[in-house]
């Protein structure tokens, strides 16, 4: 294995694992947004968010998860770039 391959392989693995993690993390929290809203109502946070309708709270939480999917997309692009460099080195 060449030096270039030894340098690129850990970056490829890290970018792939990071992208997969952020996708799974985002999907999990996106699907469980109503459950999180219920947890927030049971906690002390309800005194701050109690006046906002439930649909708006869930929508705002899901809107905040967009950054998780953006991070996953960026890491996936790094993964593809590293994969292309490794394939080019072969």
Kinemage of the C-alpha trace (Angstrom):
@kinemage 1
@onewidth
@group {chain A} dominant
@subgroup {mainchain}
@vectorlist {calphas} color= white
{ca unk a 1} P 0.000 0.000 0.000
{ca unk a 2} L 1.440 3.362 -0.994
{ca unk a 3} L 1.932 6.280 1.379
{ca unk a 4} L -0.871 8.191 -0.291
{ca unk a 5} L -3.281 5.308 0.283
{ca unk a 6} L -2.238 5.029 3.932
{ca unk a 7} L -2.968 8.733 4.365
{ca unk a 8} L -6.318 8.727 2.553
{ca unk a 9} L -7.810 5.554 3.994
{ca unk a 10} L -8.391 6.874 7.556
{ca unk a 11} L -9.946 10.049 6.148
{ca unk a 12} L -12.229 7.966 3.938
{ca unk a 13} L -13.334 5.814 6.855
{ca unk a 14} L -13.879 8.810 9.155
{ca unk a 15} L -15.938 10.686 6.560
{ca unk a 16} L -18.047 7.597 5.798
{ca unk a 17} L -18.740 6.824 9.447
{ca unk a 18} L -19.493 10.496 10.172
{ca unk a 19} L -21.921 10.782 7.271
{ca unk a 20} L -23.723 7.582 8.268
{ca unk a 21} L -23.899 8.710 11.907
{ca unk a 22} L -25.408 12.101 11.054
{ca unk a 23} L -27.974 10.542 8.710
{ca unk a 24} L -29.076 8.003 11.322
{ca unk a 25} L -29.058 10.650 14.079
{ca unk a 26} L -31.157 13.055 11.982
{ca unk a 27} L -33.691 10.437 10.934
{ca unk a 28} L -34.089 9.251 14.522
{ca unk a 29} L -34.768 12.717 15.915
{ca unk a 30} L -36.915 13.748 12.938
{ca unk a 31} L -39.204 10.755 13.441
{ca unk a 32} L -39.357 11.231 17.224
{ca unk a 33} L -40.074 14.967 17.225
{ca unk a 34} L -43.612 14.552 18.659
{ca unk a 35} L -42.214 12.382 21.451
{ca unk a 36} L -39.623 15.048 22.252
{ca unk a 37} L -42.403 17.603 22.405
{ca unk a 38} L -44.149 15.444 24.999
{ca unk a 39} L -40.931 15.198 27.024
{ca unk a 40} L -40.566 18.961 26.900
{ca unk a 41} L -44.128 19.407 28.173
{ca unk a 42} L -43.363 17.128 31.118
{ca unk a 43} L -40.199 19.028 32.004
{ca unk a 44} L -39.522 22.511 33.372
{ca unk a 45} L -39.099 23.742 29.788
{ca unk a 46} L -42.901 23.742 29.398
{ca unk a 47} L -43.121 27.069 31.190
{ca unk a 48} L -41.147 28.633 28.321
{ca unk a 49} L -42.677 26.754 25.391
{ca unk a 50} L -46.200 26.131 26.693
{ca unk a 51} L -47.757 29.077 24.867
{ca unk a 52} L -46.550 27.892 21.429
{ca unk a 53} L -48.923 25.469 19.633
{ca unk a 54} L -47.695 21.881 19.416
{ca unk a 55} L -47.545 21.866 15.609
{ca unk a 56} L -45.241 24.904 15.642
{ca unk a 57} L -42.953 23.409 18.278
{ca unk a 58} L -42.581 20.152 16.356
{ca unk a 59} L -42.056 22.025 13.080
{ca unk a 60} L -39.358 24.246 14.623
{ca unk a 61} L -37.556 21.246 16.058
{ca unk a 62} L -37.629 19.467 12.706
{ca unk a 63} L -36.468 22.634 10.966
{ca unk a 64} L -33.464 22.703 13.296
{ca unk a 65} L -32.567 19.179 12.216
{ca unk a 66} L -31.883 20.438 8.698
{ca unk a 67} L -28.361 21.310 9.860
{ca unk a 68} L -27.803 17.668 10.796
{ca unk a 69} L -28.677 16.619 7.267
{ca unk a 70} L -26.469 19.379 5.830
{ca unk a 71} L -23.564 18.075 7.923
{ca unk a 72} L -24.245 14.560 6.623
{ca unk a 73} L -24.249 15.830 3.033
{ca unk a 74} L -20.950 17.648 3.519
{ca unk a 75} L -19.336 14.573 5.065
{ca unk a 76} L -20.683 12.461 2.211
{ca unk a 77} L -19.030 14.849 -0.262
{ca unk a 78} L -15.732 14.468 1.625
{ca unk a 79} L -16.240 10.711 1.476
{ca unk a 80} L -16.738 10.825 -2.292
{ca unk a 81} L -13.703 13.075 -2.792
{ca unk a 82} L -11.497 10.776 -0.723
{ca unk a 83} L -12.870 7.745 -2.543
{ca unk a 84} L -12.062 9.370 -5.888
{ca unk a 85} L -8.500 10.135 -4.709
{ca unk a 86} L -7.997 6.554 -3.552
{ca unk a 87} L -9.342 5.156 -6.820
{ca unk a 88} L -7.115 7.570 -8.726
{ca unk a 89} L -4.086 6.364 -6.751
{ca unk a 90} L -4.802 2.785 -7.734
